[in-house]
Amino acid sequence: MDDTTATQQPRQVPLEDPATTDKGLATQLVPLPPAPAPPAVAYEIAVPDDEHYRMSCYGIAEALVPGREYTVPAPTGGTLFNSIAEGCHGDCDGAPWYLGFDPGFAALAGARVLTPDSCGPALAHDTPRDLIREVLTDAAGGRCAQALHHTTAALAARTEPPGCRTVTALMGNWTAWVSCAMYDAMVDWATGKGPASMAADTLGTSRIHFVDADLRHTGRPHPPGYLHKGPGWEDHADAAWTDTCTAYGFHGIYQRPTVGLGVLAVDAGVYGRGSLAWSTMFLDTQFYYDYNFLAENSPSLGWWRQVHAYARRAVAAPDTYIGAFATGCTFSYGAVFVKQRREQEARRNQTMVRRGGVVWDDLRLWSSYLVVDAGAVQLAAGAGGCADDLMGAGVARAINDVIDLGYDWSSGDMCNSILTLTRGQTGREDLILAYRKIATVLNRTGTLRADTMGGIAIASTYAWQLADTRHRAIACALVSDDPGIGPTTTTASWHQAVLRGDLGDQTTRHDLVPGTLLGHQVTLTQRTWDAVATHPAVADLLYHGHCWPLAQRAQGRVPTAEEVHNAEEHLRIALAQAAMELNRADYVEAIWCWTLESFCATDLMWHAMIGSTAVAADRHIGSDRLADDHTMQPWTG
């Protein structure tokens, strides 16, 4: 692509019915027997919610009969799987298991930590005690609280030691509870009716603080709408994209790039290409609850019904990996959906927000929240043998927060990580330190643990953010007029860099080597040059997603919106090609090289973070999500 790309709009063609599930990858799933009738539920929910809430959150949990812990080992095939059932395989950072779940939920489920110095979640039976029913109901409201109470208390009836199912249920249920409590408390704070903090756990031992952060960055001059964040939902797309979908069997909701690329990027990296990957992709589409793709009149309701039916069969099947994965999805995406429903309630009331976010006192509980809110607690089935690996999914949540910073502060999103990393400060040096902490973790993971489930979650999240139709990372990086901070070379684990606040003295090198890429003179690390040689798609990803925006910044130029769109379209097609044509290991290496070039070898993503704060947003809670009528309410940027 030339630096002065033509501004002619590409031809738009209609996308397929999003509810289509009888074509392509959505039909190539791991076969499962029909699910038996669900057992009788002894705990009656006194305040029923609407059908979607019950169907999506904890309806599948009825199939989690007591005594069904998963013991099946994770699949093998290249990725460094590290399951809870098998225990840690070694070479982790040695940190004790710090993804602690709420002590009240643990007591309710009859679980206690057996060996607090272990890097894995070694649990044992404890006396079941119904300590927190009233606390749950008072803090989170009847509907959510009673459902969480039922599904957590059911774990106490297990017949063998607690394991993967218990861990995912406790982390997921607590996250759903604290999300509801946070939205209620944040609305009260924003409207002047409540305090600036709330309890982070059911026993009230730590707190979450609400912080004003009215940081604004004017940036380089840019036209109105330049930073407009898309909903991620389209009914039309460029013809080149639809041709790509046809070639690879993307049908139904997979043709929406935000959905299709989001699930393909991670699951093809973890499982390769085959029925297991297509099955986990199918289940992982539930992440888009968070975008309100399951609105009351969503055109994709037929898709979700098929996903839920498949999830119920997977959970009810004999001890299988896909069953363990589907169980984790139940609790992870159930928590995401509960949060989204509460956000929608605040949005219907047109609640104005203060520009800011939250700061967690307890960084261990916050780390647990990041893993679940990333929609990734199901990775515990294959990446939960130690906190070091499972936390990779939480780091993926944090790198999303880098480019979403300004948008989140402007739309009442309570989950952005940056303020917790800065301990509530918004000075430039504070933001630099927060960015360095994340980049430092990326250096270590991308060098030593790139081919783990958590590591793949990080790099695939970055690739998806730049290639989807929702996030505007390239536009934000182009707008920033910050002088920059240069490369990040320190390397440390999340436990060291974030929980202990120590970037350490271990470093890595990012020596840039000149060369020619798609006819342009650029500099990349030798590792990336080696990856570029594996497939033309990798060259497209690195040029359009890294080298081109760097060149525009070096010229002090803000390209037109059409040029940015052109770059993003190249990335969408190239990412699909890389995931569907490269062998699994080469694909993982390619997306990690891209991540490290932009986050660590250069400061391109620092500029994206700063540039995002130039957005002029609606300032209503949930203003960057699809509305209940499956449309966007006005967003200005």
N, C-alpha and C positions, 0 to 999 in steps of 0.2 A: 504494500500500500504506500503510495506516495505521501509525502508530508502535506501536500495540498490536495487531498482527496476530493474528487468530484462530489457535489452535493445532491446529485439526482437520487431521489428516493427509490429503493428497490421495489419490485412488484410484490404486492401483498396478496396472499391467497388464504381462504378460510381453513381453519384447523378442524380436525375431526371432533365428533361428539365426545366430550370428556368422559362420559360414562361407558365408553366402549371397552369391554374386557374380553372380547372373544377373538382377538387378533394378536399376533406377534408375541412379544416377550411376556405379556400378561397371561398367556395361555400355557407357558412353558414352566410350570411350577412343580415343586416336589409333590408327588401325589400323596394324598392323605385319606384315611377312611372317613366316612360320615361321623360327625360328632354325636355322641349319645345325648339323650335328653338331659338338660342340666339338673343337678341335684336340688332338692328343696332347700330354700334359703331360710335358715332359722331366724336370722336377725332381720326384722322387718324395718324398712326405711319408712319412717312415719310421714315425712314430707316429700312426696314423690316429685321428681323434676320431669321436664319434658322428655320425649322419646329419645332425642338425640343425645342428651346427657347420659341417660342410662345405657344406651347402646354403645356409646363411644368410650365412656370412662371405665366403668367397672362391671358392665354386663358380662364380659368375657371372664372376669374373675370368678364367676359362679362355677365355671368349669375347673377351677383350681381346687380340686377336692383335697381334703386334709391328707397329709402324708405323702404328697407328691413333690418331693425335691428332685432336682435333675442331677443325675450322676454321669450322663453320657459325656465323653470327652469332646472337645471342640474338634472340628475337621482339621486335617493337615493339608499341606500343599504349597508351602513356601512362606506364607505369612507366619510370623512368630506368635502363634496362638499361645495364650497363657491363661487357662481357665481356672475358675474358682475350684472346680472339682479336682483338678490336677495339682493345684498349688503353684507357687512361683517357680519359674525355670531358672532363676538366677540372673545375674548381670543387671539387676534393677538398682535404684539409688540407695536401697537399704533402709528407706524411711519407714517407720511404723505406719500401719494402716490408718490414714487420717481422714478417710471419707466417712466420718462418723455420722450416724443417723441420730435423729432426735431421741433422747433417752426415754421420753414418755412413750413414744411409739415402740421402742424396743421392749419396754416393760409390758406393754399391752400385748405384744406378740410372743412374750415369754422367751425372749432371747437376751443373752448377755455376751459381752466380749470375753473370750476365753484366754487369749494370750495378747495383752495390749502391746507387746513389743514386736509382734509379727507384722510383716509387710502385707499379709493377706488378712481378710476378714474372718479370723477364726472365731466361730460362735459356738455357744453351747445352750442347752436348755436352761431355763430359769422358771420360777414359779409364775404362771400366768396371773397377771393382776390388771384388773380393769380400772386403771388409775386416771385415765385422761378423757373419758367420754364427755364429761361436763365441760372440761377445758376446750375440747375440740368444738363442741356445739357453740359455746359462748364466743369463741374466737373466730370461727370460720363459717358460722351459719348452719342451719339444720341440714340442708340437702347434701352439701359436700361432707360435712363432719360425720354424719351417720354412715354414709357410704364408705368413707375411709375407715371408720371405726369397725365396720363389719368385715372388710377385707383384711384389715390388719389383725383383728382378733381371731379370724379364722386360722391364721398361721399357728396360733398356739395349740391347735389340735393336731399338729403334725405328729407322725409316729417315728421319725428319725431325726437326727441332729439337724439344726437349721443350716441351710446352704444357699445356693444361688437364688432360688425363688424368694427366700426370706430377705436376702440383701436387696434385691431389686424392688420388692414390695415395700420394704421399710423406707428406702431412699425415695421411691416414687410417691408413696402416700404422704410422707412428710413434706415433700416439695409441693404437692397439690395443696396441702393445708397452709403452708407458709405463703404461697402465692396468693391465695384468697385473702389471707390476713393482711398481706402487704398492700393489695389493692384497696381494701377497705380503709386501712390506716392512711394510705397515701391520699385517697380522695378526701378524707377528713382533714388531713394536713393542708392540702391544696386549697380547700375551701375555708380554712381558718377555724375548723371545728374540732381539731384534734392535735395532739402533741407531735413533735418532730421525730419520734422514734416509736418502736414497737418491739415486742418480744420476738426473738428469732427461733425459739423452741418452746415446747408446751410447758416446760417447767420454769421458764422465765429466767434462765441463767445467763443469757446473752441477748444483745439487742441489735436492731437494724435502725440506722438513722437516715432521715430524709434531709438532703442537702441542696441548697440553691447553688446553681452553677451557671450563672448567666454569662458564660464565656462566648464571645462572638468574634469571628474572624472575617473581616471584609473580603480579603483575598483579591486576586487579580480580577479586573473587570470582566464580567461574563453576562450573557443575555438572560432575561427572565426565563425560568423553567429549566435552565441548564443543569441544575442539580436535582431536578424533579425525580423523586424516587418512585419507581413503578410499583404497581400492585402485585406483579408476578403472575397475573392472569391475563391471557389474551384469547381472542377468538379468531384472530388473523395473525399471520407471520410472513416473513420473507419467503419467497419461493425456494431459495437455497436451503432454508431450514426444513421446510416440509419435504423436500427431496431427500435430505439427510434422514429424516424420520422414516420415510418409506424404505430407504436402503437398509436401515438397521432394525426395523420392526417395532418402532416406537408408535404406539397407538393410544387412543383415548387421552387420559390426563397426562401421559408421558409426552405428548406433543407440546404441552406448555413447558417451555424451557426451564422455568424456575423449579418445576416439579421433576421433570424427566432427568435433567442434568444433575439435580441435587441428589437423587437416589442412585443414579448410575455412577456418578463420580466416586462415591464411597464404596458401594457394594461390589462393583467390578474390581476395585482396588483390593478389597479384602478377599473376595471369593473367586476372582477370575470371571470367566464367562461360562455360564451353565445354569442348570435349574436351581441350584442353591442360591446363586446371585440373583436370579430373576425372582425367586420367592422372597428373599429378604428385601429386595427393591419394592415388591408389591406391599409388604407390611410397612416398610419405611415411608410410604407416601402419607402415612398418618401424621407425620411431622407437620404437615401443612394445615392441621387444625389451627396452629398458631397464627396462620395468615387468614383465618376465617374462611378457608375454602369449603368448609362444611356449614355454610350459612343455611338458614331455614329453607331458602328456595334455590340452593346451589344446583346448577345443571349437572354436577358430578355426583349426586346422591347415589346413583346406581353403582358407581365405582366403589364408594365407601361401603355399601352393603355387601359387595362381593369380598372386599378386603376383610370385613369383620367376620363373614362366614368362614373364610379361609383361616383366619386367626383362631376362631373357636375350634375348628377341626384340629389345628396344629397343637393347641394347648391340651385338648382332650386325648390326643394320640399317645401311644406308648412313649417311653423315654427316648426322645429324639432331640437333636440339636435345634431343628427348626421349631420344635415345641418350646424349648427353653428360650429361644430368640423371641417367639411370639409372646411368651409370658412377660419378658422384659418390656416388649413394646406396649403391652397392656398397661403396665404401671408407668412407663416413661411418657407415652403419648396421652395416657389418661391424665397425668399431671399437667401436661401442656394444654390439653383441652379445658380442664378446669380453670386454669389461669386465663385462657382466652375468653371463656364465658364470663368471667368476672370483669375482664377488661371491657367486653361488649356492654355489660350493664352500666358501667361508668360512662361509656361512650354515648349510649342512648340518652343519658342525662346531660350531654354536652358539657362535661366537667372540664373546665380550664385547668391547666397544670402550670406549676412553676417550672421554669427551665432548670432541670437538675436531675438528680437520681438518688441512689442509695449507697450507704456505706455499712458494711457488715463488721461487727466487732470480732466474731469468731470466724477466722479464715478457713477452718476445717469444715464447718457447716456450710460456709459459702462455696467451698470447693465441691461439696456434695451437690449443692443446688446447681452449679454449672454443669455437672455431668448429666443430671436429669433434664434440665432445661434445654440442653443441647439435643434432647431427644435420643439419648444414647445409652441409657442404663442397660439396654438389652445387650450391649457389648460386654457386659459382665459375664455372659455365657462363654465368651472366648477371650476376653482381655482383662478379666477381673482377678487374676491370680495375685496381683499386687497393686497397690495404689498407684505406683509409678506408671503402669500401663493404662489402667482405666482412666486416670486423670487426663490422658491425652484427649479424650472426648471433651472434657471440660475446657482444655486449652483451645480446642476448636471453637467453643462458644466464645472464648475471650478474643480470638483473632477476628471473629465476626464483629465484636464490639468496637474494634479499632476503627473500622471504616463506617460504622453506624453511629459513632459518638454523637455528632450534632443532631442527627435525626432522632435518636433515642432521647436526648435531653429535651427535645422540642415536642415530643408526643407522649410523654408520660410513661415511657417504657422503664419499668422498675428493675430490669435485669442487666443493664450495661455494667461492665466490669471496671471501667476505668476509674471511677470515683473511689471504689473500694481499694484499688491498687495505689491510688494517690492518698488514701486516708482522708478524702474529702477536699483536698486542695486542688486548685485549678491554675496555678502558676505554670509558666512554660517549663521550668525545671522539674516541677512535679509531674507534668505530663511526659516529659522526656524519660524520667525514671520509670513510669508505668509502662511506656512503650519498650524501654530497654529490658524490663523484666520479661515481657512476653517474647521479645526477639531472642533473648538469652535462652529461654526454654526451647524455642524453635531451633536454635543452633545445636543444642544437645540432641534433641529428638531427631532432627533431620540427619545428624551425623551418626548417632549410635543406635537409634531405635526407630528408624524411618519405616521399616517393614513390619510394624506391629499394628494391631487393630486401632489402637489409640493414635499412633503416628499417621496412619492412613486417613483417619478421621480429620486430622489437622490439615494435611495438604489438600485433601479433596474438598474441604470446606472453603479453603482459599480459592481453589480453581473455580468452584461453583459461584462464589461471590462475584468474581470478575466476569463470568460468562453468562450469568442468568439475566433476566429482564427486569430485575427489581433493584439491585444494589447499583450504586453509581461510583464505584471506587476510582475508576479512571478519571471521570469528570472531577471528582473531589481533589484528586492529586494534581490535576492541571490547574485548578483554581488557587491552590495554596501559594502564598507569597512569603512563607516562612523561609529563612535562610538555610534550613536543613540541619541535620545532626550527624550526617555521615554514616558509615557502616557500624554494625554491632558485631563484636567479635567474642564477647564473653559467652560462656556456656555453662548452664546449670539446670538442675531439675526444677519442677514446679515447687516441690517441697523446700528446696534450698532458696530459690530466687524469690518466691512469693511468701510462703508460710514463715520462713526464717528471715526474709529480707536481705539475703546475702547473694550478690551476683558472683562472688567467688573470684578466684584468680586463674581459673582454667579458660583458655581462649582457643579459637579456631581461626584459620586464615581464609580470607575471601579475595585472593589475588585475581584481578581482572585481566583477561587476555584479549587483545584486539582480534577481530576477524570480520568476515563478511556473512551477513544473515539476510536472506531474501534481497540481495543486491545492495544492502546498506552496511556501512562500517559501524560496528558496535563493539562493546566490550562485555564479556561474560566470564565467569569462572571456568576453569578447565573442566570441572565436573559437568557443568551445564553444556559446554561444547560437545562433550562425549554423549550426553543425552540427546542433543539436537540431531546427531548423526543417525539415530535409530529410526526416525520416521519423519516425513515432511510435516505432519501435524504438530510435532514438538517445536519445529521452527516457527510455525504460525503462532503457537501459544506464547513463545518467548518474545517474538517480535511485536505482535499486536498488543500483548498484555504486559510488556515490560519495556522493551527497547524503544518503541514508538512514543509512549508517554514521556519517557525520560528525555528523548530528543526534543520533544515539544517544550518541556520545562527548560532545557538548556538554552533554547532559543527565546525564552520568555514569551512564548506564544500560547494563547488559549484557542485551540482548534474549534471549529464549528460543531454544533450538536450533531449534525449529520456525519461528520468525520468520526466523532466518538461512537455513534451508532454503528458505523461501518466497522470500526475496530472490534466492538462487542460482538457483532455478527460473525466476524472471523473467529473469535474465541469460542462461540457456541458450537460452531461446526467442527473446529479443531479439537475441542474437548471431547465431543462425541466420537470423532474418529480415533483419537488416542485411546479412549476407554474400550472401543469396540475392535480395534485392529492391533494394537501393541500387545505383546505378551504381558502378563500381569506385573512381573517385576520391573520391566522397562517402563510401563505406565506409571507405577508408583514412583520410580526414580524421576521421571519427567515432571510430575506435578510437585515433587519435593524440590527439585532444582528451581522451578518457577517460584515457589514460595520463598526459598532462601534468597534468591536474587533480589526480590522486591522488598522483603522484610529486613534482611540482614546484610547482604553484600552491598546494598544501596539503601537509601532511606525513602524509597518511593511510597511505601505505605504509611510512613510518618506524615508525609504530605497529604495522603488521603485522609488521615485522621484529622489533621488540622483543617484541611479544606472542607470537611463535612460540617464544621461548625459555622460555615457561612450560610447554611441553609436558613431560609425564613419560613418557618413552619406554621401549621395551623394552630398548634398549641392546645388542641383538645386531646384528651386521653384516647389512644388508639387511632389517631388521625392518619396513620400510615398503613392501616389494614383495610382489607375489603370490608364493606359494611354488610349489615344483615340482608340487604337486597342484592348482594353480590355486585355492588358497584363501589367505586371509590368516592368518598366525599372530597371536596376540594382540598388540594394541597398546593401550596405555593413554594417556590424555591428559586 
